Amino acid sequence: MVGMTMGMTMGMRMEQEEPEDVISRLEKALREESAGYVRSVASLDMQRGELFNPLAEYFAAEVQRISETKPSNRFFDEIIEGLHEMTSHFEQKKEKYSKELEKFGKLAEEAFEKYRTAVCNEFNNVFEIVAEQLEERGEELPESIGRAANLDSLQKELADLVSIEKQMGKLGPESAVAKAYYSRKSELQEEIEKTSEICDALSSSEPIHYPVKIETWNGGLTLQYAFPGKTNAVAELFETAVKSVLKTLGRRVTIHDDAHNSHSIRLSSINQDIAALLREELEKPEYEAVRKANVHPVYFNVPAAGRQIVEMAETGQIGGQKVYTMPQVMEELGLSKNELTYTLYQKHKDILENFGFKRGATRYLTSEGVRRLKEARENILPLKKSHEIIQRRIESIVSKYQAGESQAKIARELGVAAGTIDKALARAGVITPLRIRNNYNTLAKLRNAEFKGIPRYEKQNIRDEMLEIMIDILPESPKIRYFGLEGPNFGSYITLSNLAEIDSEKSIVAERDRKAYNLMKSIVDNCGEINGGKIFGGLKLYAGEASDALESNSGTKFNFVNLDYMGPLSRNKVVTIGKLFKRGMLDDESVLFVTLSEHKRFTEQIRNSLEDMLSGKYVPIFDKGGQEAVLGEYLKEIAAQNNYRVTEIKAEHYKSRKSPMLFMGYKVEKKK
């Protein structure tokens, strides 16, 4: 790497800044240096053009003169003579132009060297400030990082000890085994308390924004990265993350430590976005210490070659600028996905074109683009309001149609074409009887249908498991009173109807997504158009949360409950399950199925909300056994309180569209 000497003036200027301002200043400096280099290159190109223009004009004039020479006996002689003159002219100028080109090459190298030196200085300035911030945290930071990495195992060990405390008590206080047990338990409690206090103190302190510099060049064969204070505990953890990412990519790497916190790696071509992979890596539990220490990485993909700087400038990703994924932009602006898409593509397309770019399937917007969108907020808010007005009008059209009004009558009332009403209904998910008759006229077609904008998940194996459990547990030839969450395909409901008789008039399906609900209502309302559609006759649909559906149907009892969630355990899910038991809505012999997401990104969210959802005792249960253990313990508790008995029959981990899921099946009995 080009020498990274400290820029004292800039360093003193930045020293007093807050962490966020330090990063913002770094972003700004990198943009300015990149833009300065691009201007230098443009100026050199202009000078080069001016130097070569006379020669180019001479060639153009000669070619035109030769081409316009009228055919004659001397025609070919004149062409050959003209070509000889052009060659002679070029040879005379060749030496001069070679020297000039060499001079331009050196000027370009100098411009790039100037850019690289300035960029290195800017990073070193920030590295120095961040290293000081880390140092100010005192000795607690490395201690926290060293010990927080083992906090999970310490807590699990303590939970194991607590589970055998009764047995230890029976041994008596003089027992050597009991003494060793209580001594170790006391040590663990002190160590956990000390680490927790350090982590709590750190997490409540000011955040440290930790810049990570990443470069790839040489055709993607070399990765160079740098971050402040490579000897500190945070840097060591980041280096572990980098090595883990590269190992995951299957790279055999050799790391060369250079001066100024820089590391070079030679490896086969890097096709992925290293920053995105690092973000995902650092979500893992083993990096919990960094999060507890309130240290936040800020990634900078810095161009390492002049050509890259120019290309990045052309695509709006000005060198080193922080970039945002579209979900991050949505969060920053408080817009939904549809609103953001419409805003960017229709109203502010220039921002997307000038400050956005795409890597693989992921689209990004630079921080400058986000800033400009924020400035244009007065234009976004009216758009959002008009979007809400349009949505309300569509809902009004759907309501009229579902109340029995024809499309033609609605069109006359609103003064629009019938085709407009048809499009509004289709957008809202309403299917006309004709479309059902033409496209979904059998249960098999409905189960395999693809509905635009509604994801479909293949769960046949899980459905088979549900039916096997039902056959083993419920009485012979049961009449099923079903309560569940279904997609518009009614996959589980249809599969269940193949084996058992469903009492559809005493069954309920809840759906909170309005479009999916409209699709399902269209199917239920027009079930006569479907061969075998009588299984939907009288089926109650509820537009909203499952817990609210139970509230509205308090007197009903179910013997088959299928809570097929796509997210993790949450307050609303706990409330739903609680209502089934507290209100006596489960039959004397019932089956209960629950599906939850096991994605690692929900781990901290679940831990933080468990005390609010249930009680503090569930946190160590979750840490030891995950959602399966928490749900099992909660069901045992809520069942006992309401004169039920619950037995776990099945717990299976599987993947749905590559996302880890947990499927659980329970037998529920009323105590005699």
C-alpha positions as CSV (number, residue, x, y, z in Angstrom):
1,M,0.0,0.0,0.0
2,V,1.2,3.5,-0.7
3,G,2.7,5.1,2.4
4,M,0.0,6.0,4.9
5,T,1.6,8.9,6.8
6,M,-0.4,11.0,9.3
7,G,-1.9,14.2,7.9
8,M,-1.5,16.3,11.0
9,T,-3.5,19.3,9.9
10,M,-6.6,17.2,9.0
11,G,-6.1,15.1,12.1
12,M,-6.2,18.1,14.4
13,R,-9.2,19.4,12.5
14,M,-11.1,16.2,13.0
15,E,-10.0,15.4,16.5
16,Q,-12.8,17.3,18.2
17,E,-15.6,15.7,16.1
18,E,-18.1,13.3,17.3
19,P,-17.9,9.7,16.0
20,E,-20.7,10.2,13.5
21,D,-19.1,13.4,12.2
22,V,-15.7,11.7,11.9
23,I,-17.3,9.1,9.6
24,S,-19.2,11.7,7.7
25,R,-16.1,13.8,7.2
26,L,-14.2,10.7,6.0
27,E,-17.0,10.0,3.5
28,K,-16.9,13.6,2.3
29,A,-13.1,13.6,2.0
30,L,-13.1,10.4,0.0
31,R,-15.8,11.8,-2.4
32,E,-13.8,15.0,-2.9
33,E,-10.5,13.1,-3.5
34,S,-12.2,10.8,-6.0
35,A,-13.9,13.6,-7.8
36,G,-10.5,15.5,-7.8
37,Y,-8.8,12.5,-9.4
38,V,-11.6,12.2,-12.0
39,R,-11.3,15.9,-12.9
40,S,-7.5,15.5,-13.3
41,V,-8.0,12.5,-15.6
42,A,-10.6,14.5,-17.6
43,S,-8.2,17.4,-17.9
44,L,-5.4,15.1,-19.1
45,D,-7.7,13.6,-21.6
46,M,-8.6,17.0,-22.9
47,Q,-4.9,18.0,-23.2
48,R,-4.2,14.8,-25.0
49,G,-7.0,15.4,-27.4
50,E,-5.8,18.9,-28.1
51,L,-2.3,17.5,-28.8
52,F,-3.6,14.9,-31.2
53,N,-6.3,16.9,-32.8
54,P,-4.1,18.5,-35.5
55,L,-2.8,15.1,-36.5
56,A,-6.3,13.7,-36.5
57,E,-7.6,16.6,-38.6
58,Y,-4.7,16.2,-41.1
59,F,-5.5,12.5,-41.5
60,A,-9.2,13.3,-41.9
61,A,-8.6,15.9,-44.5
62,E,-6.2,13.6,-46.5
63,V,-8.6,10.7,-46.4
64,Q,-11.4,13.0,-47.6
65,R,-9.2,14.5,-50.4
66,I,-8.2,11.0,-51.6
67,S,-11.8,9.7,-51.4
68,E,-13.0,12.7,-53.4
69,T,-10.4,12.4,-56.2
70,K,-12.2,11.7,-59.4
71,P,-11.4,8.4,-61.1
72,S,-8.8,8.7,-63.9
73,N,-5.7,6.8,-65.1
74,R,-3.8,8.4,-62.3
75,F,-6.4,7.6,-59.6
76,F,-4.6,4.7,-58.0
77,D,-1.2,6.4,-58.2
78,E,-2.7,9.5,-56.4
79,I,-4.1,7.2,-53.6
80,I,-0.8,5.5,-53.1
81,E,1.1,8.8,-53.1
82,G,-1.4,10.2,-50.6
83,L,-0.9,7.2,-48.3
84,H,2.9,7.6,-48.5
85,E,2.6,11.2,-47.5
86,M,0.4,10.3,-44.5
87,T,2.8,7.6,-43.4
88,S,5.8,10.0,-43.7
89,H,3.9,12.7,-41.8
90,F,3.1,10.2,-39.0
91,E,6.8,9.0,-38.8
92,Q,7.9,12.6,-38.4
93,K,5.6,13.2,-35.5
94,K,6.0,9.8,-34.0
95,E,8.9,10.6,-31.7
96,K,7.3,13.8,-30.5
97,Y,4.0,12.1,-29.7
98,S,5.7,9.2,-27.9
99,K,7.5,11.6,-25.6
100,E,4.2,13.5,-25.0
101,L,2.3,10.3,-24.3
102,E,5.0,9.3,-21.8
103,K,4.6,12.6,-20.1
104,F,0.8,12.2,-19.9
105,G,1.3,8.7,-18.5
106,K,3.6,10.1,-15.7
107,L,1.1,12.9,-15.0
108,A,-1.7,10.4,-14.7
109,E,0.4,8.3,-12.3
110,E,1.2,11.4,-10.2
111,A,-2.5,12.2,-10.0
112,F,-3.3,8.7,-8.9
113,E,-0.4,8.8,-6.4
114,K,-1.7,12.1,-5.0
115,Y,-5.2,10.6,-4.7
116,R,-3.9,7.4,-2.9
117,T,-1.7,9.4,-0.5
118,A,-4.6,11.7,0.4
119,V,-7.0,8.7,0.9
120,C,-4.5,6.9,3.1
121,N,-4.0,10.0,5.1
122,E,-7.7,10.5,5.6
123,F,-8.1,6.9,6.8
124,N,-5.1,7.2,9.2
125,N,-6.6,10.4,10.6
126,V,-9.8,8.6,11.5
127,F,-8.0,5.4,12.6
128,E,-6.0,7.5,15.0
129,I,-9.2,9.1,16.5
130,V,-11.0,5.7,16.7
131,A,-8.0,4.0,18.3
132,E,-8.0,6.7,21.0
133,Q,-11.8,6.2,21.5
134,L,-11.2,2.5,22.0
135,E,-8.3,3.2,24.4
136,E,-10.5,5.6,26.4
137,R,-12.9,2.7,27.1
138,G,-10.0,1.4,29.3
139,E,-9.2,-2.2,30.0
140,E,-12.9,-3.2,30.1
141,L,-13.1,-3.4,26.3
142,P,-10.6,-6.2,25.7
143,E,-11.7,-7.9,28.9
144,S,-15.3,-7.8,27.7
145,I,-14.5,-9.1,24.3
146,G,-12.4,-11.9,25.7
147,R,-15.0,-12.9,28.2
148,A,-18.2,-12.1,26.4
149,A,-17.2,-14.6,23.7
150,N,-17.5,-17.3,26.5
151,L,-20.6,-15.8,28.1
152,D,-23.0,-18.1,26.4
153,S,-21.1,-21.2,27.5
154,L,-20.8,-19.9,31.0
155,Q,-24.6,-19.3,31.2
156,K,-25.3,-22.8,29.8
157,E,-22.9,-24.3,32.4
158,L,-24.7,-22.4,35.2
159,A,-28.1,-23.5,33.9
160,D,-26.8,-27.2,34.0
161,L,-25.6,-26.7,37.6
162,V,-28.9,-25.2,38.7
163,S,-30.7,-28.2,37.2
164,I,-29.0,-30.6,39.7
165,E,-29.1,-28.3,42.7
166,K,-31.7,-30.4,44.5
167,Q,-29.4,-33.5,44.2
168,M,-26.5,-31.5,45.6
169,G,-28.6,-30.3,48.5
170,K,-29.3,-33.9,49.5
171,L,-25.6,-34.7,49.8
172,G,-25.2,-32.2,52.7
173,P,-22.9,-29.2,53.2
174,E,-19.9,-31.4,54.3
175,S,-19.8,-33.4,51.1
176,A,-16.7,-32.7,49.0
177,V,-18.8,-33.0,45.8
178,A,-21.4,-30.4,47.1
179,K,-18.6,-28.1,48.2
180,A,-17.0,-28.2,44.7
181,Y,-20.5,-27.7,43.2
182,Y,-21.3,-24.6,45.2
183,S,-17.8,-23.2,44.7
184,R,-18.0,-23.5,41.0
185,K,-21.6,-22.1,41.0
186,S,-20.4,-19.1,42.9
187,E,-17.5,-18.5,40.5
188,L,-19.8,-18.7,37.5
189,Q,-22.3,-16.3,39.0
190,E,-19.6,-13.8,39.8
191,E,-18.0,-14.1,36.4
192,I,-21.3,-13.7,34.6
193,E,-22.3,-10.7,36.7
194,K,-18.9,-9.0,36.2
195,T,-19.0,-9.5,32.4
196,S,-22.6,-8.4,32.2
197,E,-21.8,-5.2,34.2
198,I,-18.9,-4.4,31.8
199,C,-21.0,-5.1,28.8
200,D,-24.0,-3.1,30.1
201,A,-21.7,-0.2,30.9
202,L,-20.2,-0.4,27.4
203,S,-23.5,-0.7,25.6
204,S,-24.8,2.4,27.4
205,S,-21.8,4.5,26.4
206,E,-21.4,6.5,23.2
207,P,-21.1,4.3,20.1
208,I,-17.8,4.0,18.4
209,H,-18.1,4.0,14.6
210,Y,-15.3,1.8,13.4
211,P,-14.1,2.3,9.8
212,V,-13.1,-0.8,7.8
213,K,-11.3,-0.1,4.6
214,I,-11.6,-2.7,1.8
215,E,-9.8,-2.8,-1.6
216,T,-9.7,-5.4,-4.3
217,W,-7.5,-5.0,-7.4
218,N,-5.4,-7.1,-9.8
219,G,-8.5,-8.6,-11.3
220,G,-9.9,-9.4,-7.9
221,L,-6.8,-11.5,-7.0
222,T,-5.7,-9.3,-4.2
223,L,-7.8,-8.1,-1.2
224,Q,-6.4,-5.5,1.1
225,Y,-8.2,-4.4,4.2
226,A,-7.4,-2.1,7.1
227,F,-8.9,-1.0,10.3
228,P,-7.7,1.0,13.3
229,G,-5.3,-0.4,15.9
230,K,-4.6,-3.9,14.6
231,T,-3.3,-5.0,18.0
232,N,-6.5,-4.2,19.9
233,A,-9.1,-6.8,20.8
234,V,-11.8,-5.4,18.4
235,A,-9.4,-5.5,15.5
236,E,-8.5,-9.1,16.3
237,L,-12.2,-10.0,16.3
238,F,-12.7,-8.3,12.9
239,E,-9.7,-10.1,11.5
240,T,-11.3,-13.4,12.7
241,A,-14.5,-12.3,10.8
242,V,-12.5,-11.6,7.6
243,K,-10.8,-14.9,7.7
244,S,-14.1,-16.7,8.4
245,V,-15.7,-15.1,5.4
246,L,-12.8,-16.0,3.1
247,K,-12.8,-19.5,4.4
248,T,-16.5,-19.8,3.7
249,L,-15.7,-18.7,0.1
250,G,-13.3,-21.6,-0.1
251,R,-10.2,-19.4,-0.3
252,R,-6.8,-20.6,0.9
253,V,-5.2,-17.3,1.9
254,T,-1.9,-16.0,3.0
255,I,-2.1,-12.7,5.0
256,H,0.8,-10.3,4.8
257,D,0.8,-7.7,7.6
258,D,2.1,-4.3,6.4
259,A,2.5,-1.1,8.2
260,H,-0.3,1.1,9.4
261,N,-2.9,-1.6,10.2
262,S,-3.0,-2.9,6.6
263,H,-3.2,-6.5,5.5
264,S,-2.8,-7.9,2.0
265,I,-4.2,-11.2,0.9
266,R,-3.5,-13.1,-2.3
267,L,-6.3,-15.3,-3.4
268,S,-8.4,-16.5,-6.3
269,S,-10.9,-14.1,-7.8
270,I,-13.4,-12.4,-5.4
271,N,-16.8,-12.2,-7.0
272,Q,-18.9,-11.4,-3.9
273,D,-19.3,-8.2,-2.0
274,I,-16.9,-8.7,0.9
275,A,-18.6,-5.9,3.0
276,A,-22.0,-7.6,2.6
277,L,-20.5,-11.0,3.6
278,L,-18.8,-9.4,6.6
279,R,-22.1,-7.8,7.8
280,E,-23.7,-11.2,7.7
281,E,-20.8,-12.8,9.5
282,L,-20.8,-10.3,12.3
283,E,-24.4,-11.2,13.1
284,K,-23.2,-14.5,14.5
285,P,-23.3,-15.1,18.3
286,E,-19.6,-15.3,18.5
287,Y,-19.3,-11.6,17.7
288,E,-21.8,-10.6,20.4
289,A,-18.9,-8.9,22.2
290,V,-18.5,-6.3,19.5
291,R,-22.2,-5.5,19.7
292,K,-22.2,-5.3,23.5
293,A,-19.1,-3.0,23.3
294,N,-21.3,-0.7,21.2
295,V,-18.8,-0.8,18.3
296,H,-20.3,-0.4,14.9
297,P,-18.4,-1.2,11.7
298,V,-18.7,1.2,8.8
299,Y,-17.4,-0.3,5.5
300,F,-15.6,1.6,2.8
301,N,-15.0,-0.1,-0.5
302,V,-12.2,2.1,-1.8
303,P,-11.1,2.0,-5.5
304,A,-7.6,0.7,-5.8
305,A,-7.0,1.6,-9.4
306,G,-7.6,4.7,-11.5
307,R,-9.9,2.9,-13.9
308,Q,-12.1,1.8,-10.9
309,I,-12.3,5.4,-9.6
310,V,-13.5,6.6,-13.0
311,E,-16.0,3.7,-13.4
312,M,-17.4,4.3,-9.8
313,A,-17.7,8.0,-10.5
314,E,-19.7,7.2,-13.7
315,T,-22.1,4.9,-11.8
316,G,-22.6,7.3,-8.9
317,Q,-20.7,5.2,-6.4
318,I,-18.1,7.9,-5.7
319,G,-15.0,6.3,-4.1
320,G,-15.3,5.2,-0.5
321,Q,-18.8,6.5,0.0
322,K,-21.0,4.5,2.4
323,V,-23.7,2.5,0.6
324,Y,-27.2,1.5,1.6
325,T,-29.3,-1.5,0.6
326,M,-32.9,-0.8,-0.4
327,P,-34.3,-2.1,2.9
328,Q,-31.9,0.3,4.7
329,V,-33.1,3.2,2.5
330,M,-36.7,2.2,3.4
331,E,-35.9,2.3,7.1
332,E,-34.0,5.7,6.7
333,L,-36.9,7.3,4.9
334,G,-39.8,5.5,6.6
335,L,-41.3,4.3,3.3
336,S,-42.7,0.9,2.5
337,K,-41.2,-1.2,-0.3
338,N,-43.8,-0.2,-2.9
339,E,-43.6,3.5,-1.9
340,L,-39.8,3.5,-2.2
341,T,-39.9,1.8,-5.5
342,Y,-42.4,4.2,-7.0
343,T,-40.5,7.2,-5.5
344,L,-37.2,6.1,-7.0
345,Y,-38.4,4.9,-10.4
346,Q,-41.0,7.5,-11.1
347,K,-40.3,10.7,-9.2
348,H,-36.6,10.6,-8.5
349,K,-35.2,8.3,-11.2
350,D,-32.2,10.7,-11.6
351,I,-31.1,9.9,-8.0
352,L,-31.2,6.2,-8.7
353,E,-29.3,6.6,-12.0
354,N,-26.6,9.0,-10.6
355,F,-26.2,7.6,-7.0
356,G,-27.2,4.0,-7.3
357,F,-25.7,0.9,-8.6
358,K,-26.2,-2.9,-8.7
359,R,-24.0,-5.8,-7.6
360,G,-25.4,-9.1,-8.6
361,A,-29.1,-9.1,-7.6
362,T,-28.7,-6.4,-4.9
363,R,-29.3,-2.8,-5.6
364,Y,-27.6,-0.1,-3.6
365,L,-27.9,3.7,-3.1
366,T,-24.9,5.8,-1.9
367,S,-25.2,8.0,1.2
368,E,-25.2,11.0,-1.2
369,G,-28.3,9.5,-2.9
370,V,-30.0,8.9,0.5
371,R,-29.2,12.5,1.4
372,R,-30.8,13.8,-1.8
373,L,-33.8,11.7,-1.2
374,K,-34.1,13.2,2.3
375,E,-33.9,16.7,0.8
376,A,-36.7,15.7,-1.6
377,R,-38.9,14.5,1.3
378,E,-41.4,17.2,0.7
379,N,-42.1,15.6,-2.6
380,I,-42.1,12.1,-1.2
381,L,-44.7,12.8,1.6
382,P,-47.4,14.1,-0.8
383,L,-46.7,11.0,-2.9
384,K,-47.2,8.8,0.1
385,K,-50.5,10.5,0.9
386,S,-51.7,10.1,-2.7
387,H,-50.7,6.5,-2.6
388,E,-52.9,6.1,0.6
389,I,-55.8,7.8,-1.2
390,I,-55.5,5.4,-4.2
391,Q,-55.3,2.5,-1.8
392,R,-58.5,3.6,0.0
393,R,-60.3,3.9,-3.3
394,I,-59.3,0.5,-4.4
395,E,-60.5,-0.9,-1.0
396,S,-63.8,0.9,-1.6
397,I,-64.1,-0.8,-5.1
398,V,-63.4,-4.2,-3.5
399,S,-65.9,-3.6,-0.8
400,K,-68.6,-2.7,-3.3
401,Y,-67.8,-5.7,-5.5
402,Q,-67.8,-8.2,-2.6
403,A,-71.1,-6.7,-1.5
404,G,-72.6,-7.9,-4.8
405,E,-72.3,-4.9,-7.1
406,S,-71.2,-5.7,-10.7
407,Q,-68.1,-4.2,-12.2
408,A,-70.2,-2.3,-14.8
409,K,-72.3,-0.7,-12.0
410,I,-69.2,0.3,-10.0
411,A,-67.6,1.7,-13.2
412,R,-70.7,3.9,-13.9
413,E,-70.8,5.2,-10.3
414,L,-67.1,6.2,-10.4
415,G,-67.2,7.4,-14.1
416,V,-64.4,5.1,-15.2
417,A,-64.1,2.3,-17.7
418,A,-65.0,-1.2,-16.7
419,G,-61.5,-2.3,-17.5
420,T,-60.1,0.1,-14.8
421,I,-62.4,-1.6,-12.2
422,D,-61.1,-5.0,-13.3
423,K,-57.5,-3.9,-12.9
424,A,-58.2,-2.4,-9.5
425,L,-59.8,-5.7,-8.3
426,A,-56.9,-7.8,-9.7
427,R,-54.4,-5.5,-8.0
428,A,-56.2,-6.0,-4.7
429,G,-56.2,-9.8,-5.2
430,V,-59.9,-10.3,-6.0
431,I,-60.5,-13.1,-8.5
432,T,-63.6,-13.1,-10.6
433,P,-65.8,-16.2,-11.0
434,L,-64.8,-16.5,-14.7
435,R,-61.1,-16.5,-13.8
436,I,-61.7,-19.2,-11.2
437,R,-63.7,-21.3,-13.7
438,N,-60.9,-20.9,-16.3
439,N,-57.8,-21.3,-14.1
440,Y,-58.6,-22.8,-10.7
441,N,-61.5,-25.1,-11.4
442,T,-60.0,-28.2,-9.5
443,L,-58.5,-28.5,-6.1
444,A,-55.2,-29.7,-7.7
445,K,-54.9,-26.6,-9.8
446,L,-55.7,-24.3,-6.9
447,R,-53.1,-26.0,-4.7
448,N,-50.4,-25.7,-7.3
449,A,-51.3,-22.1,-8.5
450,E,-48.9,-19.2,-8.5
451,F,-50.4,-15.9,-7.4
452,K,-48.5,-12.7,-8.3
453,G,-47.0,-10.9,-5.3
454,I,-47.8,-13.8,-2.9
455,P,-44.9,-16.1,-2.1
456,R,-45.6,-19.9,-2.2
457,Y,-43.7,-22.3,0.0
458,E,-43.5,-26.1,-0.7
459,K,-44.4,-27.9,2.6
460,Q,-45.7,-31.3,1.5
461,N,-43.4,-33.2,3.8
462,I,-44.6,-31.1,6.8
463,R,-48.2,-31.6,5.8
464,D,-47.7,-35.4,5.6
465,E,-46.2,-35.3,9.2
466,M,-49.3,-33.3,10.4
467,L,-51.7,-35.9,9.0
468,E,-49.7,-38.8,10.4
469,I,-49.9,-37.2,13.9
470,M,-53.6,-36.5,13.5
471,I,-54.3,-40.1,12.5
472,D,-52.4,-41.4,15.6
473,I,-54.0,-39.0,18.1
474,L,-57.6,-38.1,17.1
475,P,-60.5,-40.6,17.3
476,E,-61.3,-42.6,14.3
477,S,-63.1,-40.8,11.5
478,P,-63.0,-37.4,13.3
479,K,-64.9,-34.5,11.9
480,I,-62.3,-31.8,11.8
481,R,-62.9,-28.3,13.2
482,Y,-60.0,-26.5,11.8
483,F,-58.3,-23.3,12.9
484,G,-55.2,-22.2,11.0
485,L,-53.1,-19.9,8.9
486,E,-53.3,-20.7,5.2
487,G,-52.0,-19.2,2.0
488,P,-54.3,-18.5,-1.0
489,N,-53.5,-22.1,-2.2
490,F,-55.2,-23.6,0.9
491,G,-52.4,-26.3,0.8
492,S,-52.8,-27.8,4.3
493,Y,-56.5,-27.4,4.3
494,I,-56.9,-29.2,0.9
495,T,-54.5,-32.0,1.9
496,L,-56.3,-32.5,5.2
497,S,-59.7,-32.7,3.4
498,N,-58.3,-35.7,1.4
499,L,-58.0,-37.8,4.6
500,A,-60.7,-36.4,6.9
501,E,-64.1,-34.8,6.8
502,I,-63.8,-31.1,7.6
503,D,-66.7,-29.3,9.3
504,S,-66.1,-26.1,7.3
505,E,-68.9,-24.2,8.9
506,K,-67.1,-24.5,12.3
507,S,-63.6,-23.9,10.9
508,I,-61.8,-20.6,10.7
509,V,-58.8,-19.4,8.6
510,A,-57.1,-16.1,9.6
511,E,-55.1,-14.0,7.1
512,R,-53.6,-10.5,7.9
513,D,-52.3,-9.7,4.4
514,R,-55.2,-7.9,2.6
515,K,-54.3,-9.1,-0.9
516,A,-54.0,-12.7,0.2
517,Y,-57.3,-12.4,2.2
518,N,-59.1,-11.1,-0.9
519,L,-57.7,-14.0,-3.0
520,M,-59.0,-16.5,-0.4
521,K,-62.4,-14.8,0.0
522,S,-62.8,-15.0,-3.8
523,I,-62.1,-18.7,-3.7
524,V,-64.5,-19.4,-0.8
525,D,-67.3,-17.1,-2.2
526,N,-67.0,-18.9,-5.6
527,C,-66.2,-22.4,-4.4
528,G,-69.1,-23.7,-6.6
529,E,-66.9,-23.0,-9.7
530,I,-64.3,-25.5,-8.3
531,N,-64.6,-29.3,-8.7
532,G,-64.5,-30.4,-5.0
533,G,-64.9,-26.9,-3.8
534,K,-67.6,-27.9,-1.4
535,I,-64.9,-28.2,1.3
536,F,-64.9,-24.4,1.4
537,G,-68.6,-24.1,1.8
538,G,-69.3,-22.0,5.0
539,L,-65.6,-21.7,5.9
540,K,-65.1,-18.5,7.9
541,L,-62.3,-16.2,6.9
542,Y,-61.0,-13.5,9.2
543,A,-59.1,-10.5,7.9
544,G,-56.5,-9.9,10.6
545,E,-54.4,-11.5,13.3
546,A,-55.1,-15.0,14.5
547,S,-55.4,-13.8,18.1
548,D,-58.2,-11.4,17.0
549,A,-59.9,-14.2,15.0
550,L,-60.1,-16.2,18.2
551,E,-61.5,-13.2,20.1
552,S,-64.3,-12.8,17.5
553,N,-65.2,-16.5,17.7
554,S,-64.9,-17.1,21.5
555,G,-67.4,-19.9,21.8
556,T,-65.9,-22.2,19.1
557,K,-63.8,-25.3,19.8
558,F,-61.2,-26.8,17.5
559,N,-59.5,-30.2,17.3
560,F,-57.0,-29.3,14.6
561,V,-54.9,-26.1,15.0
562,N,-52.2,-25.2,12.5
563,L,-50.3,-22.0,13.3
564,D,-48.0,-21.8,10.3
565,Y,-46.0,-18.7,10.9
566,M,-43.2,-17.3,8.8
567,G,-41.6,-15.3,11.6
568,P,-40.1,-16.1,15.0
569,L,-41.8,-16.4,18.4
570,S,-43.4,-13.0,19.2
571,R,-45.9,-11.5,21.6
572,N,-48.9,-11.9,19.3
573,K,-48.0,-15.6,18.8
574,V,-47.8,-16.2,22.5
575,V,-51.2,-14.4,23.0
576,T,-52.8,-16.5,20.3
577,I,-51.7,-19.8,21.8
578,G,-52.7,-18.5,25.3
579,K,-56.2,-17.7,24.2
580,L,-56.7,-21.3,22.8
581,F,-56.1,-22.7,26.3
582,K,-57.5,-19.8,28.5
583,R,-60.8,-19.7,26.6
584,G,-61.2,-23.5,26.4
585,M,-61.1,-23.4,22.5
586,L,-59.4,-26.7,22.2
587,D,-61.3,-30.0,22.1
588,D,-60.8,-32.7,24.7
589,E,-58.6,-34.5,22.2
590,S,-56.8,-32.1,19.8
591,V,-53.6,-31.6,17.8
592,L,-51.7,-28.3,17.7
593,F,-49.0,-27.5,15.2
594,V,-46.7,-24.5,15.3
595,T,-44.1,-23.4,12.6
596,L,-41.6,-20.7,13.4
597,S,-38.6,-19.1,11.6
598,E,-35.2,-20.1,13.0
599,H,-33.2,-17.5,11.1
600,K,-30.2,-16.3,13.1
601,R,-31.1,-12.6,12.6
602,F,-34.0,-13.1,15.0
603,T,-31.9,-14.5,17.9
604,E,-31.3,-11.2,19.7
605,Q,-34.8,-9.9,19.0
606,I,-36.3,-13.0,20.6
607,R,-34.0,-12.8,23.6
608,N,-34.7,-9.1,24.2
609,S,-38.5,-9.6,24.0
610,L,-38.9,-12.8,26.0
611,E,-39.1,-11.1,29.4
612,D,-41.8,-8.8,28.0
613,M,-43.6,-11.7,26.3
614,L,-43.4,-14.2,29.1
615,S,-41.0,-13.7,32.0
616,G,-37.3,-13.5,32.7
617,K,-37.0,-17.2,33.5
618,Y,-37.5,-18.0,29.8
619,V,-34.3,-16.3,28.7
620,P,-31.9,-19.0,30.0
621,I,-34.4,-21.6,28.6
622,F,-34.1,-20.0,25.2
623,D,-30.3,-19.7,25.5
624,K,-30.1,-23.4,26.2
625,G,-32.7,-24.9,24.0
626,G,-34.0,-22.2,21.6
627,Q,-37.6,-21.6,20.6
628,E,-38.5,-25.3,20.8
629,A,-37.6,-25.3,24.6
630,V,-39.4,-22.0,25.2
631,L,-42.6,-23.1,23.5
632,G,-42.5,-26.5,25.2
633,E,-42.2,-24.9,28.6
634,Y,-44.8,-22.3,27.9
635,L,-47.3,-24.9,26.7
636,K,-46.7,-27.0,29.7
637,E,-47.4,-24.0,32.0
638,I,-50.4,-22.6,30.2
639,A,-52.0,-26.1,29.8
640,A,-51.6,-26.9,33.5
641,Q,-53.2,-23.6,34.4
642,N,-56.3,-24.4,32.3
643,N,-56.8,-28.1,33.0
644,Y,-55.1,-29.4,29.8
645,R,-52.2,-31.8,29.2
646,V,-49.8,-31.2,26.3
647,T,-47.4,-33.8,24.9
648,E,-44.7,-32.9,22.3
649,I,-45.0,-35.4,19.4
650,K,-42.7,-33.9,16.8
651,A,-40.0,-31.2,16.5
652,E,-38.3,-30.9,13.1
653,H,-35.9,-28.5,11.6
654,Y,-36.1,-27.9,7.9
655,K,-35.5,-25.2,5.3
656,S,-38.0,-23.2,3.3
657,R,-36.5,-21.2,0.5
658,K,-33.1,-21.7,2.2
659,S,-34.4,-20.1,5.4
660,P,-34.2,-22.4,8.5
661,M,-37.6,-23.2,10.0
662,L,-38.9,-25.2,13.1
663,F,-42.0,-27.3,12.9
664,M,-43.5,-28.7,16.1
665,G,-46.5,-30.9,16.7
666,Y,-48.3,-31.5,20.1
667,K,-51.0,-33.7,21.4
668,V,-53.5,-31.8,23.6
669,E,-55.8,-33.5,26.1
670,K,-58.4,-32.2,28.5
671,K,-57.7,-33.6,32.0
672,K,-60.5,-35.7,33.4
